[in-house]
């Protein structure tokens, strides 16, 4: 559901931007879905751009954890009560490379990257079902969120379900049997830098076994296969698992790789991969 904002126009096509429900508020980033209030954003459907988050004056304190003065300096006022904040400004960070989201604001940054960038600006090509790429749900409150920072901006995220923890909101009895990569995304401007392989290396520094929820995209299959073919990583061939759709059982990736529809000879270390999210 969206509506046009008559006095705010796309800088590229000059059409009015649409008002859409975009992301949960910062203070609700760790809440259950039914308990979340959301911010709206402004989106151009023609140009596939989502440049602004809309914020009421009373909600400016949502950004206390993020150099509030910096946000206020760049506010654009729509009317007496509503302000616009550039989404790129909200993705600023002092970190570099991969790091675990430690607070609600950093989880909120992953929400922005998922809903504004991945879903609206850089979505998977749904006309190519053979690629098995997909959109993501936002993470469950007990999932671990990782962020990838590149040149002072959050440019990627990954969602990790932790062993022994509830897997989803709808079925509290479903417990993760191992660490499971549930989603991963790097925006186009930060690809071809080895971020995904770096993430895999970090995971194996911390965990003995890693699962991947299905469906596994073609690019992810290629990346995993070639990661494991590397002499330095061959020891992990028994450590990567494909989770059943219900996450209750798994198959060894290395043993099943020939049935996943990817050809290793087509692999490019710089390809970006996507992994489905479980909802």
C-alpha positions in Angstrom: 0.0 0.0 0.0 1.5 3.4 -1.0 0.4 6.9 -1.8 2.0 9.7 -3.7 3.7 12.6 -1.8 2.9 15.5 -4.0 5.6 17.9 -2.9 8.5 15.5 -3.0 9.8 14.3 -6.4 12.3 11.8 -7.7 15.5 13.6 -8.7 15.8 11.3 -11.8 12.4 11.1 -13.4 10.7 14.0 -11.6 7.6 11.9 -10.7 6.2 12.2 -7.2 7.7 9.8 -4.7 5.4 7.2 -3.0 5.0 6.9 0.7 5.5 3.2 1.8 5.8 1.4 5.1 9.6 0.7 5.2 11.2 -0.5 8.4 10.5 -1.0 12.1 11.5 1.9 14.3 14.9 1.7 16.0 13.5 1.1 19.4 11.5 -1.8 18.1 14.3 -3.5 16.2 14.5 -6.4 18.7 10.7 -6.7 19.2 8.5 -9.5 17.9 6.8 -8.6 14.6 3.4 -8.0 16.1 4.9 -5.5 18.6 6.7 -3.3 16.0 5.8 0.2 14.9 7.3 1.1 11.5 8.8 4.1 9.8 7.7 5.1 6.4 10.0 5.8 3.4 9.8 7.6 0.1 10.2 5.4 -3.0 10.2 5.9 -6.8 8.8 2.8 -8.4 9.9 3.8 -11.9 13.5 4.4 -11.0 13.7 1.7 -8.2 15.1 4.2 -5.7 14.3 4.6 -2.0 16.3 7.7 -1.0 14.5 8.9 2.2 13.2 7.7 5.5 10.3 9.8 6.9 10.4 10.6 10.6 8.0 12.5 12.8 9.4 15.2 15.0 8.5 13.2 18.1 10.6 10.2 16.8 13.9 12.0 16.3 15.1 10.6 19.7 15.1 7.2 17.9 18.5 8.1 16.6 20.2 8.9 19.9 22.5 5.9 19.4 23.7 7.3 16.1 25.3 10.7 16.4 21.9 12.5 16.7 23.5 15.8 15.8 24.7 14.5 12.5 21.2 13.4 11.6 19.6 16.6 12.7 22.1 18.6 10.6 21.0 16.8 7.4 17.2 16.8 8.1 14.9 17.9 5.3 11.6 19.3 6.6 8.4 18.2 4.8 6.0 20.1 7.0 5.6 21.2 10.6 5.7 17.7 12.0 7.5 15.5 9.4 11.1 15.3 8.4 13.1 13.3 5.8 16.5 11.7 6.5 18.6 10.3 3.6 18.9 6.6 4.0 22.6 6.7 2.9 23.2 9.0 5.9 21.7 6.4 8.3 24.0 3.7 6.9 27.2 5.5 8.1 29.5 3.6 10.4 32.9 3.8 12.0 33.4 0.1 11.5 35.1 -1.6 8.5 34.6 -5.2 7.2 32.3 -7.7 9.0 31.1 -7.1 12.5 28.2 -8.3 14.7 25.3 -5.9 15.3 25.6 -5.0 19.0 22.6 -2.7 19.5 19.2 -1.9 18.1 20.5 0.8 15.8 22.9 -1.6 14.1 20.1 -4.1 13.6 18.0 -1.2 12.2 20.8 -0.5 9.7 20.4 -4.1 8.4 16.7 -3.5 8.1 17.3 -0.5 6.0 19.7 -2.4 3.7 17.3 -5.3 3.4 14.1 -3.4 2.8 15.2 -0.2 1.1 18.3 -1.4 -0.9 17.9 -5.1 -1.5 14.1 -5.3 -1.8 13.4 -2.0 -3.6 16.6 -0.9 -5.4 18.6 -4.1 -6.0 16.1 -7.0 -6.0 16.9 -10.5 -7.3 15.8 -11.2 -10.9 12.5 -13.0 -10.4 12.4 -13.7 -14.2 15.2 -16.2 -13.7 13.9 -18.8 -11.3 16.8 -21.1 -12.1 19.0 -18.7 -10.1 17.0 -19.4 -7.0 17.5 -15.9 -5.7 14.9 -14.5 -3.4 13.8 -11.6 -1.2 14.4 -11.8 2.6 12.2 -11.5 5.7 13.6 -9.4 8.5 15.5 -11.4 11.1 13.8 -13.1 14.0 14.6 -11.2 17.3 16.9 -14.1 18.5 18.9 -14.3 15.2 22.4 -12.9 15.2 22.8 -10.1 12.6 26.2 -9.4 11.0 27.0 -6.2 9.1 29.6 -5.6 6.4 31.0 -2.0 6.3 32.8 -0.6 3.3 34.4 2.9 3.2 32.4 4.1 6.1 29.0 2.8 5.1 27.1 -0.4 6.0 27.0 -2.2 2.6 26.0 -5.7 3.5 24.4 -7.9 6.1 24.0 -11.6 7.0 21.6 -13.3 9.3 22.8 -16.3 11.5 20.5 -18.5 13.4 22.4 -19.8 16.5 22.5 -23.4 17.7 20.2 -24.2 20.5 18.1 -21.1 20.1 14.5 -20.8 18.9 14.4 -20.5 15.1 11.3 -18.5 14.5 8.5 -16.6 16.0 5.7 -18.9 14.8 7.0 -22.1 16.3 8.8 -21.8 19.6 9.4 -25.5 19.7 11.7 -25.3 16.6 15.3 -25.2 17.9 18.3 -24.6 15.6 20.4 -27.8 15.5 23.5 -25.9 14.3 24.5 -22.4 13.3 22.5 -21.6 10.1 23.2 -18.9 7.6 19.7 -17.6 6.8 20.4 -14.6 4.6 23.3 -12.7 3.1 23.5 -9.6 0.9 26.1 -7.2 -0.4 25.0 -4.1 -2.3 26.3 -3.9 -5.8 28.7 -1.0 -5.2 30.6 -3.1 -2.7 30.9 -6.4 -4.6 34.0 -7.9 -6.1 35.9 -7.4 -2.9 35.7 -11.0 -1.5 33.3 -10.1 1.3 31.3 -13.3 1.1 34.4 -15.6 1.2 35.7 -13.5 4.1 32.4 -14.1 6.0 32.7 -17.8 5.5 36.2 -17.7 6.9 35.0 -15.8 9.9 32.3 -18.3 10.6 34.7 -21.2 10.6 36.9 -19.3 13.1 34.0 -19.5 15.5 31.9 -22.6 14.7 32.5 -26.2 13.8 29.5 -26.7 11.5 27.5 -24.3 9.4 24.1 -24.9 7.9 22.5 -23.0 5.0 18.7 -22.7 4.7 17.0 -23.5 1.4 16.7 -22.8 -1.4 20.4 -22.3 -2.0 20.9 -20.0 -4.9 23.1 -20.9 -7.9 25.7 -18.3 -7.0 25.9 -19.5 -3.4 26.3 -23.1 -4.6 29.2 -22.1 -6.8 30.8 -20.1 -4.1 30.6 -22.8 -1.5 31.9 -25.5 -3.9 34.9 -23.5 -4.9 35.5 -22.3 -1.4 35.7 -26.0 -0.3 37.9 -26.9 -3.3 40.6 -24.5 -2.1 43.4 -26.6 -0.4 43.2 -24.2 2.6 39.5 -24.9 3.1 39.2 -28.6 2.1 39.1 -29.5 5.8 35.7 -27.9 6.0 34.1 -30.3 3.4 32.4 -32.2 6.2 31.3 -29.0 8.0 28.9 -27.3 5.6 25.3 -28.6 5.6 22.1 -28.0 3.6 19.2 -27.6 6.0 15.8 -29.3 5.3 13.0 -26.8 4.8 11.8 -27.4 8.3 15.3 -26.9 9.7 15.0 -30.2 11.6 17.5 -32.2 9.5 20.4 -31.6 7.1 22.5 -33.1 4.3 26.2 -32.6 3.8 26.8 -29.9 1.1 29.9 -31.5 -0.4 28.2 -34.8 -0.9 25.1 -33.3 -2.4 26.7 -30.5 -4.5 26.3 -32.3 -7.8 22.5 -32.3 -7.4 22.2 -28.5 -6.8 22.4 -27.5 -10.5 25.6 -25.5 -10.5 28.8 -26.0 -12.6 32.0 -25.1 -10.8 33.7 -24.2 -14.1 31.3 -21.2 -14.4 32.3 -19.9 -11.0 33.6 -16.4 -10.6 35.0 -15.6 -7.1 33.6 -12.1 -7.4 30.0 -13.2 -8.0 27.6 -12.0 -5.3 25.4 -14.6 -3.7 22.0 -14.5 -2.0 20.6 -17.0 0.5 16.9 -17.4 1.3 15.4 -16.4 4.6 13.2 -18.6 6.8 9.9 -17.1 7.9 
